[in-house]
Amino acid sequence: MSAARSLHPSPRTLEVESLAGFDQLVAAGARSMHGWHVQSLDLRGRRAQLEALDAQGAVFLGCRFDHGVEDLLRGRGALIFPRLTAVPFNPYRGQLYTPQELYAGIATSPYEDTLDARVYQWSIRPGQRRRLDATLAAALHDHSIGVALDELAGTYLRAGRTMVGVMGGHIARRGTAVFEGAALLGRLLARSGRVVATGGGPGAMEAANLGAFLSEAPEPDFRRALADLAAVPSFRPSVAAWARTAAAVARRHPEGVPSLGIPTWFYGHEPPNFFATHVAKYFANAIREAILLELCNGGIVFLPGSGGTVQEIFQDACENYYAAPETVTPMVLVGHEHWLRRFPAWPLLQRLASGRRMEGRIFLVDTVEEALEALER
């Protein structure tokens, strides 16, 4: 599976996701739009260009047109998906989210007024999951997010950079040793040239994204950020207060290092964190989980967690178990006490890996520094 749900768009199609891209194609002498997927663009004012192009085989998703142009294009063979105005999000968006977009207005308004909260409330309306228009909008949205995520991952691949996942519990509180350790791990990974990817939520996920975000900041600034965040240890009882402290830290570091978060509206109790600069938020949790694991071509570090983290360990183990030998990626579990006694995932993982290529790619360590060393073996 690719980030675009099949991860690889057809080579015979062309994604057109910006007005500049559209204008560039026209200026280069394009005569036909066959195979073009034009996504969420305001094409008002471009009647002449659209009339001059052969529209047969073009697909327009959620675009705006001058009066009469939509009918003209449809009559000439274009497929036009209408703008869906009854939903609080753009199903055809051509880019990933940013924390600033999801939390717009949080400085002066309650969390319930933010885009993130409004979309979640829309998704859990009674009967919503059985409505055709709602499920279609959500599916189109997740496909669009997947395409944007695929493009981002491709950029890192072309630059020769690996992506390492950091998984761990969402209940890890700011100000604790667990939170600090996860932040240090993100900092070390980013400093080693890796791209940090998490589930995009609070707890260990927030900490790892924070560490990556501040990986180029001096040590005193990193420590100050940890101390400032500790003033609001959890997103409970107030997501707004939790997000505002993070926003204040992010504003002090406008050149923060990019990292990825892949959260989901399926878990409404896990708000997205403010330090994943690229946010691929999905409605479908199963797709989100599979994509997150697939993108982490540099391996995954599993910090102490419970149900969700245990699921991710064995979902990743299953991928490695059946993988071609050349594609097995490292799995590093942090915490002997946690993974041997509290949740004894390690013995089962060892047994599963016995005699297979993955046996040499699984590690149990006690510190985040050792986790980084394991990834480099």
VOBA-1610 file (N, C-alpha, C; in pm, whole numbers, padded with zeros to 5 digits, always signed):
BEGIN
Met+00086-00120+00000Met+00000+00000+00000Met+00088+00123+00000Ser+00053+00223-00080Ser+00128+00346-00079Ser+00054+00451-00002Ala+00119+00564+00017Ala+00056+00673+00089Ala-00071+00717+00021Ala-00082+00697-00106Ala-00201+00733-00181Ala-00300+00619-00186Arg-00284+00525-00092Arg-00368+00408-00074Arg-00332+00300-00173Ser-00271+00333-00284Ser-00212+00227-00364Ser-00067+00265-00384Leu-00030+00371-00324Leu+00100+00436-00317Leu+00158+00475-00451His+00114+00425-00559His+00177+00461-00686His+00070+00504-00788Pro+00056+00636-00810Pro-00040+00680-00911Pro+00004+00632-01049Ser-00093+00621-01138Ser-00062+00573-01272Ser+00037+00666-01341Pro+00137+00612-01409Pro+00232+00698-01480Pro+00168+00772-01595Arg+00046+00736-01631Arg-00020+00802-01743Arg-00113+00915-01698Thr-00107+00949-01569Thr-00185+01061-01521Thr-00092+01169-01468Leu-00145+01290-01464Leu-00066+01405-01420Leu-00146+01480-01314Glu-00090+01490-01193Glu-00157+01564-01086Glu-00127+01712-01103Val-00232+01794-01114Val-00217+01939-01128Val-00277+02000-01002Glu-00191+02045-00911Glu-00237+02082-00777Glu-00211+02228-00741Ser-00168+02308-00841Ser-00148+02451-00815Ser-00177+02529-00942Leu-00219+02654-00924Leu-00243+02739-01039Leu-00115+02762-01117Ala-00005+02775-01045Ala+00124+02795-01112Ala+00157+02676-01201Gly+00127+02554-01150Gly+00151+02435-01230Gly+00064+02431-01355Phe-00064+02470-01338Phe-00156+02474-01453Phe-00106+02574-01556Asp-00071+02695-01511Asp-00025+02799-01603Asp+00105+02759-01672Gln+00191+02688-01601Gln+00317+02644-01661Gln+00292+02544-01773Leu+00198+02453-01752Leu+00165+02356-01856Leu+00110+02425-01980Val+00022+02522-01958Val-00036+02595-02070Val+00071+02674-02144Ala+00158+02741-02069Ala+00264+02822-02131Ala+00362+02736-02209Ala+00377+02608-02166Ala+00471+02518-02235Ala+00411+02463-02365Gly+00287+02498-02395Gly+00228+02457-02522Gly+00135+02339-02516Ala+00083+02305-02398Ala-00009+02192-02387Ala-00132+02216-02474Arg-00178+02109-02538Arg-00296+02119-02623Arg-00410+02033-02570Ser-00377+01932-02491Ser-00477+01841-02440Ser-00461+01826-02289Met-00573+01805-02220Met-00571+01778-02077Met-00598+01631-02048His-00584+01546-02146His-00608+01404-02126His-00514+01351-02018Gly-00572+01285-01915Gly-00491+01231-01807Gly-00458+01330-01697Trp-00503+01456-01712Trp-00479+01555-01606Trp-00579+01533-01492His-00531+01535-01370His-00616+01538-01252His-00597+01675-01186Val-00691+01762-01209Val-00680+01900-01162Val-00754+01910-01029Gln-00681+01943-00925Gln-00732+01923-00790Gln-00747+02053-00713Ser-00873+02085-00678Ser-00906+02192-00584Ser-00846+02326-00625Leu-00857+02362-00751Leu-00803+02490-00798Leu-00915+02587-00830Asp-00889+02714-00808Asp-00980+02820-00848Asp-00941+02864-00989Leu-01011+02814-01088Leu-00978+02838-01227Leu-01059+02952-01288Arg-01124+03030-01203Arg-01193+03148-01254Arg-01090+03244-01313Gly-01124+03303-01427Gly-01030+03390-01496Gly-00945+03318-01599Arg-00965+03187-01612Arg-00886+03109-01709Arg-00977+03042-01811Arg-01086+03109-01844Arg-01179+03057-01944Arg-01109+03035-02078Ala-01034+03132-02124Ala-00972+03122-02256Ala-00877+03002-02264Gln-00798+02980-02160Gln-00705+02868-02161Gln-00780+02735-02162Leu-00885+02725-02083Leu-00962+02601-02076Leu-01036+02574-02207Glu-01086+02679-02270Glu-01155+02660-02397Glu-01060+02615-02507Ala-00933+02653-02496Ala-00836+02619-02600Ala-00780+02477-02585Leu-00800+02417-02469Leu-00746+02284-02444Leu-00849+02176-02472Asp-00804+02062-02524Asp-00891+01945-02542Asp-00920+01888-02403Ala-01046+01881-02365Ala-01083+01839-02230Ala-01108+01690-02217Gln-01108+01616-02327Gln-01139+01474-02320Gln-01041+01401-02228Gly-01095+01327-02129Gly-01010+01248-02039Gly-00955+01324-01921Ala-00991+01451-01903Ala-00945+01528-01787Ala-01039+01505-01670Val-00984+01514-01550Val-01063+01500-01428Val-01042+01625-01343Phe-01152+01689-01303Phe-01145+01808-01218Phe-01211+01774-01084Leu-01139+01797-00976Leu-01189+01762-00843Leu-01202+01887-00757Gly-01326+01929-00733Gly-01352+02039-00643Gly-01300+02172-00692Cys-01298+02196-00823Cys-01246+02321-00878Cys-01357+02424-00894Arg-01316+02550-00908Arg-01410+02659-00936Arg-01386+02708-01077Phe-01497+02744-01145Phe-01488+02787-01284Phe-01570+02914-01305Asp-01538+02986-01412Asp-01626+03094-01455Asp-01760+03035-01500His-01862+03118-01500His-01997+03073-01534His-01998+03009-01674Gly-02052+02889-01681Gly-02067+02820-01808Gly-01950+02731-01846Val-01835+02748-01782Val-01716+02670-01820Val-01731+02525-01777Glu-01791+02502-01660Glu-01807+02365-01612Glu-01890+02283-01711Asp-02001+02339-01757Asp-02084+02268-01854Asp-02009+02246-01985Leu-01931+02345-02025Leu-01853+02333-02148Leu-01754+02216-02137Leu-01682+02208-02028Leu-01583+02102-02010Leu-01648+01965-02003Arg-01758+01959-01931Arg-01828+01831-01918Arg-01879+01785-02055Gly-01930+01879-02135Gly-01980+01846-02268Gly-01870+01802-02363Arg-01746+01835-02331Arg-01633+01799-02417Arg-01555+01679-02362Gly-01614+01609-02262Gly-01555+01483-02219Gly-01480+01485-02088Ala-01483+01597-02015Ala-01415+01601-01886Ala-01505+01542-01778Leu-01445+01486-01676Leu-01518+01436-01560Leu-01499+01535-01447Ile-01608+01586-01393Ile-01599+01693-01294Ile-01665+01649-01164Phe-01584+01639-01059Phe-01636+01611-00925Phe-01667+01745-00859Pro-01788+01764-00812Pro-01827+01896-00760Pro-01761+01928-00627Arg-01756+02055-00595Arg-01714+02098-00463Arg-01820+02054-00362Leu-01775+02000-00250Leu-01866+01955-00145Leu-01866+02059-00034Thr-01970+02138-00030Thr-01973+02253+00063Thr-02036+02220+00196Ala-02092+02102+00212Ala-02161+02068+00336Ala-02069+02000+00437Val-01940+01996+00409Val-01845+01934+00501Val-01745+02040+00546Pro-01689+02028+00667Pro-01601+02132+00720Pro-01456+02117+00677Phe-01430+02046+00568Phe-01295+02027+00519Phe-01299+02019+00368Asn-01184+02028+00306Asn-01174+02019+00160Asn-01137+01876+00122Pro-01229+01799+00065Pro-01198+01660+00030Pro-01092+01647-00079Tyr-01067+01757-00152Tyr-00976+01751-00265Tyr-00845+01826-00238Arg-00815+01853-00112Arg-00697+01934-00081Arg-00572+01872-00143Gly-00481+01956-00187Gly-00364+01907-00256Gly-00238+01906-00173Gln-00249+01931-00041Gln-00131+01933+00042Gln-00163+01881+00181Leu-00057+01850+00256Leu-00076+01805+00393Leu-00117+01923+00481Tyr-00160+01892+00602Tyr-00196+01995+00698Tyr-00072+02048+00768Thr-00087+02163+00830Thr+00011+02213+00925Thr-00058+02227+01059Pro+00017+02226+01170Pro-00047+02248+01300Pro-00118+02382+01306Gln-00060+02482+01241Gln-00121+02616+01244Gln-00257+02615+01176Glu-00274+02534+01073Glu-00404+02526+01007Glu-00505+02452+01095Leu-00465+02340+01151Leu-00557+02261+01232Leu-00597+02334+01359Tyr-00506+02417+01411Tyr-00532+02487+01537Tyr-00558+02636+01517Ala-00593+02677+01399Ala-00616+02819+01372Ala-00718+02876+01471Gly-00682+02987+01534Gly-00770+03053+01630Gly-00753+03007+01773Ile-00664+02912+01798Ile-00653+02855+01932Ile-00604+02957+02035Ala-00537+03062+01992Ala-00483+03161+02086Ala-00593+03231+02163Thr-00709+03249+02100Thr-00816+03324+02163Thr-00947+03247+02175Ser-00954+03131+02112Ser-01080+03056+02111Ser-01059+02917+02171Pro-01167+02853+02213Pro-01155+02717+02265Pro-01119+02618+02155Tyr-01064+02506+02195Tyr-01027+02402+02099Tyr-01147+02361+02014Glu-01265+02359+02072Glu-01384+02314+02001Glu-01413+02397+01876Asp-01355+02518+01868Asp-01378+02604+01751Asp-01275+02583+01641Thr-01173+02502+01665Thr-01068+02484+01565Thr-01113+02391+01454Leu-01042+02396+01342Leu-01072+02306+01230Leu-01061+02161+01274Asp-00957+02128+01351Asp-00938+01991+01393Asp-01060+01938+01469Ala-01108+02016+01563Ala-01222+01973+01643Ala-01350+01968+01562Arg-01370+02065+01473Arg-01493+02068+01394Arg-01502+01949+01298Val-01388+01911+01242Val-01389+01794+01154Val-01420+01668+01234Tyr-01361+01656+01352Tyr-01390+01538+01434Tyr-01538+01532+01471Gln-01595+01645+01512Gln-01736+01647+01548Gln-01824+01610+01430Trp-01786+01655+01311Trp-01860+01617+01191Trp-01854+01466+01171Ser-01737+01406+01195Ser-01717+01264+01166Ser-01796+01172+01258Ile-01835+01222+01377Ile-01903+01134+01473Ile-02051+01167+01487Arg-02105+01245+01397Arg-02250+01269+01401Arg-02324+01137+01388Pro-02435+01123+01456Pro-02512+00998+01448Pro-02543+00960+01303Gly-02510+00839+01268Gly-02539+00789+01134Gly-02444+00836+01026Gln-02345+00917+01063Gln-02257+00977+00962Gln-02179+00872+00884Arg-02134+00768+00953Arg-02052+00667+00886Arg-02131+00583+00787Arg-02264+00595+00790Arg-02346+00519+00695Arg-02401+00606+00582Arg-02371+00734+00585Arg-02419+00825+00481Arg-02326+00820+00360Leu-02382+00805+00243Leu-02301+00794+00122Leu-02219+00921+00099Asp-02282+01039+00115Asp-02209+01162+00089Asp-02095+01181+00188Ala-02116+01140+00314Ala-02012+01155+00416Ala-01896+01059+00391Thr-01929+00934+00362Thr-01822+00836+00340Thr-01745+00869+00212Leu-01813+00920+00111Leu-01746+00960-00012Leu-01651+01077+00015Ala-01697+01176+00091Ala-01613+01292+00122Ala-01489+01249+00200Ala-01508+01161+00299Ala-01395+01115+00380Ala-01296+01036+00295Ala-01347+00951+00207Ala-01259+00869+00122Ala-01181+00956+00024Leu-01247+01055-00035Leu-01178+01146-00125Leu-01071+01225-00051His-01103+01268+00071His-01007+01340+00153His-00884+01254+00180Asp-00905+01129+00225Asp-00792+01043+00259Asp-00707+01010+00136His-00773+00997+00021His-00695+00975-00101His-00607+01096-00131Ser-00662+01216-00117Ser-00586+01338-00144Ser-00469+01352-00049Ile-00493+01322+00078Ile-00385+01326+00176Ile-00277+01225+00139Gly-00319+01106+00095Gly-00224+01005+00055Gly-00136+01048-00060Val-00194+01115-00158Val-00117+01164-00272Val-00013+01266-00225Ala-00056+01359-00139Ala+00037+01461-00088Ala+00148+01397-00005Leu+00114+01296+00074Leu+00213+01227+00155Leu+00312+01151+00068Asp+00263+01090-00036Asp+00348+01018-00130Asp+00451+01113-00192Glu+00407+01233-00225Glu+00498+01331-00284Glu+00606+01372-00184Leu+00567+01392-00057Leu+00664+01428+00045Leu+00766+01317+00065Ala+00718+01192+00075Ala+00808+01079+00094Ala+00903+01066-00024Gly+00853+01089-00143Gly+00937+01083-00262Gly+01047+01187-00260Thr+01016+01304-00206Thr+01117+01410-00194Thr+01232+01365-00104Tyr+01197+01304+00009Tyr+01301+01256+00100Tyr+01381+01142+00037Leu+01313+01052-00034Leu+01383+00940-00098Leu+01483+00990-00201Arg+01440+01088-00280Arg+01530+01142-00383Arg+01650+01212-00321Ala+01633+01262-00199Ala+01743+01328-00129Ala+01830+01227-00054Gly+01796+01100-00062Gly+01874+00997+00003Gly+01855+00989+00154Arg+01743+01040+00204Arg+01719+01041+00347Arg+01624+00928+00386Thr+01651+00864+00499Thr+01564+00759+00548Thr+01469+00815+00651Met+01354+00749+00665Met+01253+00790+00761Met+01247+00686+00872Val+01255+00731+00996Val+01249+00642+01111Val+01125+00674+01193Gly+01048+00572+01222Gly+00928+00591+01303Gly+00958+00584+01451Val+00885+00662+01527Val+00891+00656+01673Val+00750+00631+01723Met+00729+00515+01783Met+00599+00478+01836Met+00606+00476+01989Gly+00496+00509+02053Gly+00493+00508+02199Gly+00360+00558+02250Gly+00342+00550+02381Gly+00214+00581+02442Gly+00172+00726+02434His+00042+00748+02411His-00009+00885+02402His-00028+00947+02540Ile-00015+00868+02645Ile-00040+00923+02780Ile+00087+00972+02848Ala+00203+00958+02783Ala+00327+01009+02843Ala+00314+01159+02868Arg+00332+01199+02991Arg+00309+01338+03029Arg+00435+01422+03013Arg+00415+01544+02972Arg+00524+01639+02968Arg+00584+01653+03109Gly+00714+01674+03113Gly+00779+01690+03242Gly+00828+01560+03304Thr+00800+01447+03238Thr+00843+01317+03291Thr+00968+01270+03218Ala+01034+01171+03278Ala+01154+01114+03215Ala+01120+01047+03083Val+01002+00986+03075Val+00961+00920+02950Val+00948+01023+02838Phe+00886+01135+02867Phe+00868+01239+02767Phe+01004+01296+02724Glu+01089+01323+02821Glu+01221+01377+02790Glu+01302+01279+02706Gly+01292+01150+02739Gly+01366+01050+02662Gly+01319+01044+02518Ala+01187+01052+02497Ala+01134+01050+02360Ala+01178+01174+02283Ala+01182+01288+02352Ala+01227+01411+02287Ala+01374+01401+02249Leu+01454+01343+02339Leu+01596+01325+02308Leu+01614+01231+02190Leu+01534+01127+02183Leu+01542+01035+02070Leu+01514+01108+01939Gly+01406+01187+01935Gly+01375+01263+01814Gly+01488+01357+01776Arg+01548+01418+01876Arg+01659+01511+01853Arg+01780+01438+01794Leu+01813+01322+01851Leu+01927+01246+01803Leu+01904+01193+01661Leu+01782+01145+01634Leu+01751+01093+01501Leu+01763+01202+01395Ala+01706+01319+01424Ala+01712+01428+01327Ala+01855+01476+01307Arg+01932+01480+01416Arg+02071+01523+01405Arg+02155+01424+01324Ser+02111+01300+01320Ser+02183+01199+01241Ser+02141+01201+01095Gly+02054+01293+01058Gly+02011+01308+00919Gly+01886+01233+00882Arg+01824+01167+00980Arg+01702+01092+00952Arg+01579+01182+00964Val+01473+01142+00896Val+01344+01209+00908Val+01262+01136+01013Val+01210+01209+01110Val+01131+01149+01218Val+00984+01145+01178Ala+00923+01030+01196Ala+00779+01013+01168Ala+00712+00952+01291Thr+00598+01005+01328Thr+00522+00954+01442Thr+00375+00945+01406Gly+00297+00896+01501Gly+00152+00894+01484Gly+00090+01031+01498Gly+00171+01133+01526Gly+00124+01271+01522Gly+00044+01318+01641Gly+00028+01234+01743Gly-00053+01270+01857Gly+00027+01323+01974Pro-00030+01315+02095Pro+00036+01363+02215Pro+00132+01259+02273Gly+00182+01284+02393Gly+00267+01188+02462Gly+00401+01170+02395Ala+00442+01043+02382Ala+00572+01013+02321Ala+00579+01064+02178Met+00465+01067+02108Met+00463+01115+01971Met+00497+01264+01967Glu+00434+01343+02053Glu+00464+01485+02060Glu+00611+01506+02094Ala+00661+01429+02191Ala+00798+01446+02235Ala+00896+01420+02122Ala+00876+01313+02046Ala+00968+01282+01936Ala+00964+01389+01829Asn+00844+01438+01795Asn+00837+01547+01698Asn+00901+01674+01752Leu+00884+01700+01881Leu+00948+01815+01944Leu+01100+01805+01932Gly+01155+01687+01966Gly+01299+01671+01958Gly+01352+01694+01819Ala+01281+01643+01718Ala+01323+01667+01580Ala+01312+01815+01545Phe+01202+01878+01585Phe+01177+02018+01555Phe+01289+02107+01609Leu+01339+02074+01729Leu+01442+02155+01794Leu+01581+02092+01782Ser+01599+02004+01686Ser+01727+01933+01676Ser+01844+02025+01644Glu+01819+02137+01582Glu+01927+02231+01551Glu+01937+02343+01653Ala+01849+02343+01752Ala+01852+02446+01856Ala+01960+02414+01959Pro+02020+02514+02020Pro+02118+02489+02126Pro+02055+02412+02243Glu+02137+02341+02317Glu+02088+02262+02429Glu+02006+02344+02529Pro+02048+02466+02567Pro+01966+02544+02661Pro+01825+02572+02608Asp+01812+02596+02477Asp+01679+02621+02419Asp+01594+02495+02422Phe+01657+02381+02397Phe+01587+02253+02404Phe+01536+02229+02547Arg+01620+02253+02645Arg+01581+02233+02785Arg+01473+02333+02827Arg+01483+02453+02779Arg+01379+02553+02811Arg+01244+02511+02756Ala+01245+02457+02634Ala+01118+02412+02575Ala+01056+02300+02658Leu+01137+02206+02701Leu+01086+02098+02786Leu+01025+02153+02914Ala+01093+02251+02974Ala+01043+02309+03098Ala+00914+02387+03076Asp+00907+02461+02967Asp+00786+02539+02939Asp+00666+02447+02914Leu+00688+02341+02840Leu+00579+02248+02811Leu+00530+02178+02938Ala+00621+02153+03031Ala+00585+02083+03155Ala+00483+02159+03238Ala+00467+02288+03212Ala+00368+02367+03286Ala+00226+02319+03258Val+00205+02256+03142Val+00075+02195+03109Val+00105+02051+03071Pro+00108+01960+03167Pro+00159+01824+03143Pro+00080+01741+03044Ser-00050+01768+03029Ser-00134+01680+02949Ser-00238+01760+02873Phe-00294+01698+02769Phe-00404+01760+02695Phe-00536+01746+02770Arg-00534+01676+02881Arg-00649+01670+02969Arg-00621+01752+03094Pro-00710+01835+03139Pro-00849+01849+03092Pro-00868+01950+02980Ser-00763+02020+02936Ser-00781+02128+02841Ser-00687+02112+02721Val-00742+02074+02606Val-00661+02068+02484Val-00612+02207+02448Ala-00694+02309+02471Ala-00656+02445+02435Ala-00531+02488+02510Ala-00528+02468+02641Ala-00411+02508+02720Ala-00288+02429+02677Trp-00306+02302+02650Trp-00196+02215+02606Trp-00141+02263+02472Ala-00228+02296+02379Ala-00185+02340+02247Ala-00122+02479+02253Arg-00172+02567+02338Arg-00118+02703+02345Arg+00026+02704+02394Thr+00059+02619+02491Thr+00198+02615+02537Thr+00290+02567+02425Ala+00242+02470+02348Ala+00322+02420+02236Ala+00336+02527+02127Ala+00228+02599+02100Ala+00233+02704+01998Ala+00334+02812+02036Ala+00341+02844+02165Ala+00436+02944+02210Ala+00579+02898+02187Val+00607+02771+02214Val+00741+02717+02189Val+00772+02719+02039Ala+00676+02679+01958Ala+00698+02675+01813Ala+00724+02815+01757Arg+00656+02917+01810Arg+00676+03054+01761Arg+00818+03103+01789Arg+00877+03055+01898Arg+01014+03098+01929Arg+01116+03037+01834His+01074+02935+01759His+01166+02864+01669His+01104+02851+01530Pro+01090+02963+01460Pro+01022+02958+01329Pro+01096+02874+01225Glu+01223+02843+01249Glu+01300+02762+01154Glu+01315+02619+01203Gly+01216+02568+01275Gly+01223+02433+01327Gly+01241+02329+01217Val+01309+02221+01250Val+01339+02115+01153Val+01211+02037+01121Pro+01182+02012+00995Pro+01060+01939+00959Pro+01058+01795+01008Ser+00940+01748+01043Ser+00916+01607+01071Ser+00772+01577+01035Leu+00736+01450+01043Leu+00605+01405+00995Leu+00521+01350+01108Gly+00393+01383+01107Gly+00295+01323+01196Gly+00180+01268+01114Ile+00135+01145+01147Ile+00023+01084+01074Ile-00084+01046+01176Pro-00163+01141+01219Pro-00270+01113+01317Pro-00400+01074+01247Thr-00504+01059+01326Thr-00633+01018+01271Thr-00747+01079+01350Trp-00855+01111+01278Trp-00976+01158+01346Trp-01054+01040+01405Phe-01011+00919+01376Phe-01076+00803+01436Phe-01061+00807+01587Tyr-00945+00856+01632Tyr-00920+00873+01776Tyr-00939+01019+01812Gly-01060+01057+01842Gly-01086+01197+01874Gly-01024+01241+02005His-00989+01143+02091His-00932+01180+02219His-00782+01208+02209Glu-00724+01194+02092Glu-00581+01221+02073Glu-00564+01340+01979Pro-00553+01460+02031Pro-00534+01576+01943Pro-00397+01573+01879Pro-00382+01632+01762Pro-00251+01634+01696Pro-00154+01724+01770Asn-00026+01690+01765Asn+00071+01776+01834Asn+00117+01890+01743Phe+00181+01988+01804Phe+00215+02112+01735Phe+00353+02108+01671Phe+00428+01999+01684Phe+00567+01999+01641Phe+00593+01914+01517Ala+00495+01839+01472Ala+00506+01771+01342Ala+00471+01875+01237Thr+00570+01919+01162Thr+00547+02028+01067Thr+00462+01986+00949His+00465+01857+00915His+00382+01802+00808His+00284+01704+00873Val+00156+01731+00858Val+00054+01650+00925Val-00035+01584+00820Ala-00027+01451+00812Ala-00112+01374+00721Ala-00223+01313+00805Lys-00331+01387+00823Lys-00437+01339+00911Lys-00544+01268+00829Tyr-00576+01146+00871Tyr-00670+01060+00800Tyr-00798+01039+00882Phe-00905+01003+00811Phe-01024+00952+00878Phe-01008+00803+00907Ala-00953+00728+00814Ala-00943+00583+00826Ala-00817+00545+00903Asn-00834+00494+01023Asn-00718+00461+01107Asn-00638+00345+01050Ala-00704+00244+00994Ala-00632+00128+00943Ala-00537+00169+00830Ile-00583+00257+00742Ile-00498+00305+00634Ile-00382+00384+00691Arg-00411+00469+00785Arg-00308+00551+00849Arg-00199+00466+00914Glu-00240+00361+00984Glu-00143+00273+01050Glu-00054+00204+00947Ala-00113+00150+00843Ala-00036+00078+00742Ala+00062+00170+00670Ile+00017+00290+00639Ile+00102+00384+00568Ile+00219+00428+00655Leu+00193+00455+00781Leu+00299+00498+00873Leu+00409+00392+00879Leu+00371+00266+00892Leu+00470+00159+00898Leu+00546+00146+00767Glu+00475+00160+00656Glu+00539+00143+00526Glu+00642+00251+00498Leu+00612+00373+00537Leu+00700+00485+00506Leu+00832+00479+00582Cys+00834+00408+00695Cys+00952+00409+00783Cys+01057+00311+00730Asn+01121+00349+00622Asn+01219+00262+00558Asn+01350+00253+00635Gly+01367+00336+00737Gly+01487+00330+00820Gly+01466+00258+00951Gly+01348+00199+00968Gly+01319+00125+01090Gly+01226+00201+01183Ile+01190+00134+01294Ile+01098+00193+01391Ile+01151+00167+01531Val+01142+00271+01614Val+01176+00260+01756Val+01045+00258+01834Phe+01028+00156+01917Phe+00907+00142+01996Phe+00938+00176+02141Leu+00889+00290+02184Leu+00903+00333+02323Leu+00793+00267+02406Pro+00803+00272+02538Pro+00698+00211+02622Pro+00559+00262+02586Gly+00467+00171+02570Gly+00329+00203+02538Gly+00242+00086+02576Ser+00115+00092+02537Ser+00023-00017+02573Ser-00044-00071+02447Gly-00177-00069+02445Gly-00251-00136+02340Gly-00210-00097+02199Gly-00208+00034+02171Gly-00176+00079+02036Gly-00034+00046+01996Thr+00060+00063+02090Thr+00200+00035+02059Thr+00224-00113+02039Val+00160-00196+02121Val+00172-00341+02103Val+00119-00381+01966Gln+00007-00325+01926Gln-00048-00354+01793Gln+00051-00316+01685Glu+00115-00200+01700Glu+00209-00153+01598Glu+00333-00242+01592Ile+00377-00293+01707Ile+00492-00383+01707Ile+00465-00505+01619Phe+00350-00567+01640Phe+00325-00692+01568Phe+00273-00669+01427Gln+00219-00551+01402Gln+00187-00518+01263Gln+00316-00501+01183Asp+00414-00434+01243Asp+00543-00419+01178Asp+00615-00553+01167Ala+00605-00634+01274Ala+00667-00767+01272Ala+00610-00853+01160Cys+00482-00844+01137Cys+00419-00922+01030Cys+00474-00879+00894Glu+00491-00747+00875Glu+00548-00698+00750Glu+00689-00754+00731Asn+00770-00751+00837Asn+00907-00801+00827Asn+00912-00953+00810Tyr+00817-01021+00872Tyr+00814-01168+00866Tyr+00798-01215+00722Tyr+00711-01149+00647Tyr+00682-01192+00510Tyr+00760-01113+00405Ala+00843-01020+00448Ala+00912-00932+00354Ala+01023-01004+00278Ala+01054-00952+00160Ala+01175-00997+00091Ala+01294-00961+00180Pro+01396-01045+00184Pro+01509-01023+00275Pro+01569-00883+00264Glu+01570-00828+00143Glu+01632-00698+00122Glu+01549-00583+00179Thr+01424-00610+00213Thr+01336-00501+00258Thr+01306-00506+00408Val+01366-00599+00481Val+01344-00605+00626Val+01404-00482+00692Thr+01327-00416+00778Thr+01374-00295+00846Thr+01390-00319+00995Pro+01479-00243+01061Pro+01504-00266+01204Pro+01383-00235+01291Met+01372-00311+01399Met+01272-00288+01503Met+01346-00279+01636Val+01334-00166+01703Val+01407-00144+01827Val+01306-00117+01938Leu+01300-00206+02036Leu+01213-00189+02152Leu+01296-00130+02266Val+01245-00025+02328Val+01318+00044+02435Val+01252+00013+02569Gly+01330-00049+02660Gly+01279-00075+02794Gly+01266-00222+02825His+01370-00281+02885His+01364-00422+02921His+01246-00451+03015Glu+01232-00370+03117Glu+01126-00393+03215Glu+00989-00390+03149His+00970-00294+03061His+00838-00276+02999His+00807-00391+02903Trp+00903-00427+02816Trp+00873-00522+02709Trp+00905-00667+02746Leu+00962-00688+02866Leu+00982-00824+02914Leu+00882-00864+03021Arg+00836-00765+03099Arg+00751-00797+03214Arg+00613-00733+03206Arg+00606-00602+03190Arg+00474-00539+03191Arg+00392-00582+03070Phe+00449-00570+02953Phe+00386-00619+02830Phe+00491-00701+02757Pro+00498-00831+02782Pro+00610-00914+02732Pro+00603-00941+02582Ala+00614-00834+02505Ala+00613-00848+02360Ala+00745-00903+02307Trp+00854-00876+02377Trp+00986-00916+02326Trp+01002-01067+02310Pro+00965-01148+02408Pro+00982-01294+02387Pro+00905-01346+02266Leu+00784-01297+02246Leu+00707-01342+02131Leu+00770-01293+02001Leu+00820-01168+02003Leu+00886-01115+01884Leu+01010-01197+01851Gln+01087-01235+01955Gln+01204-01320+01933Gln+01166-01454+01871Arg+01062-01512+01925Arg+01018-01644+01876Arg+00972-01633+01730Leu+00901-01528+01700Leu+00852-01507+01563Leu+00968-01490+01465Ala+01072-01421+01510Ala+01184-01388+01422Ala+01284-01501+01409Ser+01276-01600+01495Ser+01376-01706+01499Ser+01393-01775+01363Gly+01518-01779+01318Gly+01549-01847+01193Gly+01518-01769+01067Arg+01472-01644+01081Arg+01438-01564+00965Arg+01533-01445+00956Arg+01530-01379+00840Arg+01619-01265+00819Arg+01596-01156+00925Met+01475-01141+00970Met+01445-01035+01065Met+01508-01060+01202Glu+01555-01181+01227Glu+01612-01213+01357Glu+01730-01121+01390Gly+01806-01085+01290Gly+01920-00996+01312Gly+01885-00849+01307Arg+01756-00820+01292Arg+01714-00679+01280Arg+01622-00636+01393Ile+01609-00719+01497Ile+01528-00680+01613Ile+01621-00660+01732Phe+01588-00558+01814Phe+01676-00521+01924Phe+01592-00482+02045Leu+01643-00515+02163Leu+01584-00470+02289Leu+01692-00395+02364Val+01667-00266+02392Val+01765-00180+02457Val+01699-00108+02573Asp+01779-00033+02647Asp+01724+00038+02762Asp+01727+00190+02750Thr+01804+00243+02658Thr+01815+00388+02645Thr+01794+00430+02500Val+01761+00556+02481Val+01740+00605+02344Val+01874+00615+02271Glu+01982+00637+02343Glu+02114+00638+02279Glu+02146+00500+02223Glu+02111+00396+02300Glu+02132+00260+02250Glu+02041+00229+02131Ala+01921+00290+02131Ala+01831+00270+02019Ala+01892+00324+01890Leu+01953+00441+01898Leu+02018+00499+01780Leu+02134+00411+01734Glu+02211+00358+01828Glu+02321+00268+01794Glu+02269+00142+01724Ala+02156+00090+01771Ala+02100-00029+01710Ala+02059-00002+01565Leu+02001+00113+01539Leu+01961+00148+01402Leu+02082+00159+01309Glu+02196+00193+01364Glu+02315+00214+01282Glu+02396+00088+01261Arg+02358-00023+01325Arg+02434-00148+01306Arg+02417-00203+01166
//
